Amino acid sequence: MATAYCMKCRKKREISNPRRVMLKNRRPATQGVCPVCGTKVFRIEKR
C-alpha cells in the first residue's frame, strides 16, 4: 500500500481508496483518503 503524509493527523498514513491520477505536467500521483480522520491525502510519484 502507498503511504502519504496527513496534514490533519501530522503523521504518515496508508492511503485508503487509492487511485492513480495524472497532474497537468504529466507526472503520476496517488490520491486517496486518510483512514483515521477522513482527510484527503495526496502523494506525487516518481517518473
Biopython code that builds the backbone (N, CA, C, O; Angstrom):
import numpy as np
from Bio.PDB.StructureBuilder import StructureBuilder

atoms = [
    (1, "MET", "N", (0.838, -1.193, 0.000)),
    (1, "MET", "CA", (0.000, 0.000, 0.000)),
    (1, "MET", "C", (0.877, 1.248, 0.000)),
    (1, "MET", "O", (1.989, 1.248, 0.528)),
    (2, "ALA", "N", (0.361, 2.288, -0.592)),
    (2, "ALA", "CA", (1.068, 3.561, -0.631)),
    (2, "ALA", "C", (0.813, 4.334, 0.662)),
    (2, "ALA", "O", (-0.240, 4.192, 1.284)),
    (3, "THR", "N", (1.768, 5.135, 1.050)),
    (3, "THR", "CA", (1.603, 5.978, 2.226)),
    (3, "THR", "C", (1.706, 7.437, 1.814)),
    (3, "THR", "O", (2.346, 7.771, 0.817)),
    (4, "ALA", "N", (1.076, 8.291, 2.584)),
    (4, "ALA", "CA", (1.121, 9.730, 2.340)),
    (4, "ALA", "C", (1.064, 10.441, 3.687)),
    (4, "ALA", "O", (0.597, 9.875, 4.676)),
    (5, "TYR", "N", (1.535, 11.670, 3.719)),
    (5, "TYR", "CA", (1.519, 12.455, 4.943)),
    (5, "TYR", "C", (0.160, 13.127, 5.092)),
    (5, "TYR", "O", (-0.283, 13.851, 4.201)),
    (6, "CYS", "N", (-0.496, 12.884, 6.217)),
    (6, "CYS", "CA", (-1.789, 13.505, 6.503)),
    (6, "CYS", "C", (-1.541, 14.821, 7.225)),
    (6, "CYS", "O", (-0.905, 14.843, 8.279)),
    (7, "MET", "N", (-2.038, 15.915, 6.664)),
    (7, "MET", "CA", (-1.820, 17.231, 7.248)),
    (7, "MET", "C", (-2.609, 17.423, 8.549)),
    (7, "MET", "O", (-2.193, 18.192, 9.415)),
    (8, "LYS", "N", (-3.719, 16.742, 8.686)),
    (8, "LYS", "CA", (-4.543, 16.887, 9.882)),
    (8, "LYS", "C", (-3.987, 16.066, 11.049)),
    (8, "LYS", "O", (-3.906, 16.562, 12.172)),
    (9, "CYS", "N", (-3.605, 14.810, 10.785)),
    (9, "CYS", "CA", (-3.042, 13.935, 11.824)),
    (9, "CYS", "C", (-1.573, 14.242, 12.097)),
    (9, "CYS", "O", (-1.053, 13.939, 13.171)),
    (10, "ARG", "N", (-0.906, 14.852, 11.104)),
    (10, "ARG", "CA", (0.524, 15.140, 11.156)),
    (10, "ARG", "C", (1.366, 13.874, 11.296)),
    (10, "ARG", "O", (2.359, 13.841, 12.023)),
    (11, "LYS", "N", (0.936, 12.830, 10.576)),
    (11, "LYS", "CA", (1.654, 11.561, 10.544)),
    (11, "LYS", "C", (1.525, 10.948, 9.166)),
    (11, "LYS", "O", (0.629, 11.300, 8.400)),
    (12, "LYS", "N", (2.436, 10.017, 8.851)),
    (12, "LYS", "CA", (2.313, 9.267, 7.610)),
    (12, "LYS", "C", (1.280, 8.170, 7.821)),
    (12, "LYS", "O", (1.324, 7.442, 8.813)),
    (13, "ARG", "N", (0.358, 8.061, 6.885)),
    (13, "ARG", "CA", (-0.708, 7.056, 6.964)),
    (13, "ARG", "C", (-0.802, 6.304, 5.647)),
    (13, "ARG", "O", (-0.418, 6.818, 4.596)),
    (14, "GLU", "N", (-1.314, 5.088, 5.714)),
    (14, "GLU", "CA", (-1.600, 4.347, 4.488)),
    (14, "GLU", "C", (-2.801, 4.989, 3.813)),
    (14, "GLU", "O", (-3.741, 5.415, 4.483)),
    (15, "ILE", "N", (-2.769, 5.057, 2.507)),
    (15, "ILE", "CA", (-3.859, 5.671, 1.760)),
    (15, "ILE", "C", (-4.981, 4.656, 1.595)),
    (15, "ILE", "O", (-4.762, 3.563, 1.075)),
    (16, "SER", "N", (-6.189, 5.018, 2.040)),
    (16, "SER", "CA", (-7.331, 4.143, 1.792)),
    (16, "SER", "C", (-8.058, 4.675, 0.561)),
    (16, "SER", "O", (-8.096, 5.883, 0.330)),
    (17, "ASN", "N", (-8.627, 3.781, -0.217)),
    (17, "ASN", "CA", (-9.257, 4.087, -1.504)),
    (17, "ASN", "C", (-8.294, 4.817, -2.443)),
    (17, "ASN", "O", (-8.635, 5.874, -2.972)),
    (18, "PRO", "N", (-7.092, 4.264, -2.655)),
    (18, "PRO", "CA", (-6.135, 4.970, -3.521)),
    (18, "PRO", "C", (-6.555, 4.918, -4.979)),
    (18, "PRO", "O", (-7.140, 3.937, -5.437)),
    (19, "ARG", "N", (-6.254, 5.975, -5.693)),
    (19, "ARG", "CA", (-6.485, 5.987, -7.138)),
    (19, "ARG", "C", (-5.373, 6.790, -7.791)),
    (19, "ARG", "O", (-4.893, 7.785, -7.249)),
    (20, "ARG", "N", (-4.978, 6.329, -8.970)),
    (20, "ARG", "CA", (-3.906, 6.971, -9.718)),
    (20, "ARG", "C", (-4.474, 8.158, -10.488)),
    (20, "ARG", "O", (-5.513, 8.040, -11.138)),
    (21, "VAL", "N", (-3.799, 9.295, -10.416)),
    (21, "VAL", "CA", (-4.192, 10.480, -11.168)),
    (21, "VAL", "C", (-2.967, 11.022, -11.897)),
    (21, "VAL", "O", (-1.832, 10.724, -11.527)),
    (22, "MET", "N", (-3.204, 11.814, -12.927)),
    (22, "MET", "CA", (-2.124, 12.430, -13.688)),
    (22, "MET", "C", (-2.219, 13.938, -13.499)),
    (22, "MET", "O", (-3.281, 14.526, -13.700)),
    (23, "LEU", "N", (-1.111, 14.564, -13.114)),
    (23, "LEU", "CA", (-1.088, 16.012, -12.933)),
    (23, "LEU", "C", (-1.015, 16.712, -14.289)),
    (23, "LEU", "O", (-0.802, 16.068, -15.316)),
    (24, "LYS", "N", (-1.190, 18.013, -14.285)),
    (24, "LYS", "CA", (-1.149, 18.785, -15.528)),
    (24, "LYS", "C", (0.197, 18.681, -16.227)),
    (24, "LYS", "O", (0.271, 18.707, -17.456)),
    (25, "ASN", "N", (1.264, 18.564, -15.435)),
    (25, "ASN", "CA", (2.600, 18.462, -16.029)),
    (25, "ASN", "C", (2.980, 17.012, -16.331)),
    (25, "ASN", "O", (4.161, 16.695, -16.479)),
    (26, "ARG", "N", (1.980, 16.133, -16.422)),
    (26, "ARG", "CA", (2.139, 14.724, -16.822)),
    (26, "ARG", "C", (2.896, 13.879, -15.805)),
    (26, "ARG", "O", (3.459, 12.847, -16.172)),
    (27, "ARG", "N", (2.927, 14.283, -14.541)),
    (27, "ARG", "CA", (3.541, 13.467, -13.505)),
    (27, "ARG", "C", (2.468, 12.613, -12.844)),
    (27, "ARG", "O", (1.365, 13.100, -12.593)),
    (28, "PRO", "N", (2.771, 11.347, -12.555)),
    (28, "PRO", "CA", (1.785, 10.495, -11.887)),
    (28, "PRO", "C", (1.683, 10.817, -10.395)),
    (28, "PRO", "O", (2.656, 11.246, -9.776)),
    (29, "ALA", "N", (0.505, 10.608, -9.834)),
    (29, "ALA", "CA", (0.280, 10.846, -8.412)),
    (29, "ALA", "C", (-0.764, 9.862, -7.906)),
    (29, "ALA", "O", (-1.493, 9.252, -8.688)),
    (30, "THR", "N", (-0.824, 9.719, -6.590)),
    (30, "THR", "CA", (-1.818, 8.865, -5.944)),
    (30, "THR", "C", (-2.643, 9.734, -5.008)),
    (30, "THR", "O", (-2.099, 10.507, -4.220)),
    (31, "GLN", "N", (-3.956, 9.601, -5.103)),
    (31, "GLN", "CA", (-4.859, 10.392, -4.290)),
    (31, "GLN", "C", (-5.776, 9.444, -3.541)),
    (31, "GLN", "O", (-6.195, 8.421, -4.083)),
    (32, "GLY", "N", (-6.089, 9.782, -2.294)),
    (32, "GLY", "CA", (-6.970, 8.933, -1.514)),
    (32, "GLY", "C", (-7.437, 9.631, -0.252)),
    (32, "GLY", "O", (-7.495, 10.858, -0.185)),
    (33, "VAL", "N", (-7.773, 8.820, 0.756)),
    (33, "VAL", "CA", (-8.336, 9.329, 1.997)),
    (33, "VAL", "C", (-7.554, 8.767, 3.176)),
    (33, "VAL", "O", (-7.130, 7.612, 3.153)),
    (34, "CYS", "N", (-7.364, 9.584, 4.204)),
    (34, "CYS", "CA", (-6.730, 9.119, 5.442)),
    (34, "CYS", "C", (-7.713, 8.202, 6.168)),
    (34, "CYS", "O", (-8.865, 8.584, 6.374)),
    (35, "PRO", "N", (-7.282, 6.998, 6.559)),
    (35, "PRO", "CA", (-8.208, 6.069, 7.213)),
    (35, "PRO", "C", (-8.609, 6.492, 8.625)),
    (35, "PRO", "O", (-9.624, 6.016, 9.135)),
    (36, "VAL", "N", (-7.844, 7.371, 9.267)),
    (36, "VAL", "CA", (-8.133, 7.765, 10.647)),
    (36, "VAL", "C", (-9.102, 8.946, 10.713)),
    (36, "VAL", "O", (-10.112, 8.883, 11.413)),
    (37, "CYS", "N", (-8.789, 10.036, 9.973)),
    (37, "CYS", "CA", (-9.595, 11.251, 10.107)),
    (37, "CYS", "C", (-10.460, 11.554, 8.892)),
    (37, "CYS", "O", (-11.354, 12.397, 8.978)),
    (38, "GLY", "N", (-10.219, 10.889, 7.756)),
    (38, "GLY", "CA", (-11.053, 11.091, 6.580)),
    (38, "GLY", "C", (-10.635, 12.242, 5.687)),
    (38, "GLY", "O", (-11.348, 12.576, 4.742)),
    (39, "THR", "N", (-9.487, 12.858, 5.967)),
    (39, "THR", "CA", (-8.989, 13.959, 5.147)),
    (39, "THR", "C", (-8.411, 13.424, 3.850)),
    (39, "THR", "O", (-7.879, 12.314, 3.813)),
    (40, "LYS", "N", (-8.514, 14.211, 2.780)),
    (40, "LYS", "CA", (-7.934, 13.821, 1.501)),
    (40, "LYS", "C", (-6.406, 13.905, 1.600)),
    (40, "LYS", "O", (-5.862, 14.909, 2.060)),
    (41, "VAL", "N", (-5.723, 12.845, 1.166)),
    (41, "VAL", "CA", (-4.259, 12.824, 1.150)),
    (41, "VAL", "C", (-3.790, 12.631, -0.283)),
    (41, "VAL", "O", (-4.511, 12.077, -1.114)),
    (42, "PHE", "N", (-2.579, 13.090, -0.567)),
    (42, "PHE", "CA", (-2.084, 13.151, -1.928)),
    (42, "PHE", "C", (-0.588, 12.875, -1.915)),
    (42, "PHE", "O", (0.131, 13.383, -1.055)),
    (43, "ARG", "N", (-0.118, 12.074, -2.863)),
    (43, "ARG", "CA", (1.306, 11.766, -2.961)),
    (43, "ARG", "C", (1.736, 11.824, -4.413)),
    (43, "ARG", "O", (1.146, 11.161, -5.265)),
    (44, "ILE", "N", (2.768, 12.619, -4.704)),
    (44, "ILE", "CA", (3.319, 12.706, -6.057)),
    (44, "ILE", "C", (4.340, 11.594, -6.215)),
    (44, "ILE", "O", (5.232, 11.445, -5.380)),
    (45, "GLU", "N", (4.217, 10.814, -7.274)),
    (45, "GLU", "CA", (5.091, 9.672, -7.518)),
    (45, "GLU", "C", (6.289, 10.091, -8.364)),
    (45, "GLU", "O", (6.305, 11.159, -8.975)),
    (46, "LYS", "N", (7.288, 9.215, -8.378)),
    (46, "LYS", "CA", (8.439, 9.424, -9.231)),
    (46, "LYS", "C", (8.078, 9.028, -10.652)),
    (46, "LYS", "O", (7.161, 8.236, -10.871)),
    (47, "ARG", "N", (8.801, 9.581, -11.613)),
    (47, "ARG", "CA", (8.545, 9.252, -13.016)),
    (47, "ARG", "C", (9.047, 7.898, -13.359)),
    (47, "ARG", "O", (8.914, 7.460, -14.502)),
]
sb = StructureBuilder()
sb.init_structure("model")
sb.init_model(0)
sb.init_chain("A")
sb.init_seg("    ")
for serial, (resi, resn, name, xyz) in enumerate(atoms, 1):
    if name == "N":
        sb.init_residue(resn, " ", resi, " ")
    sb.init_atom(name, np.array(xyz, "f"), 0.0, 1.0, " ", f" {name:<3s}", serial, name[0])
structure = sb.get_structure()
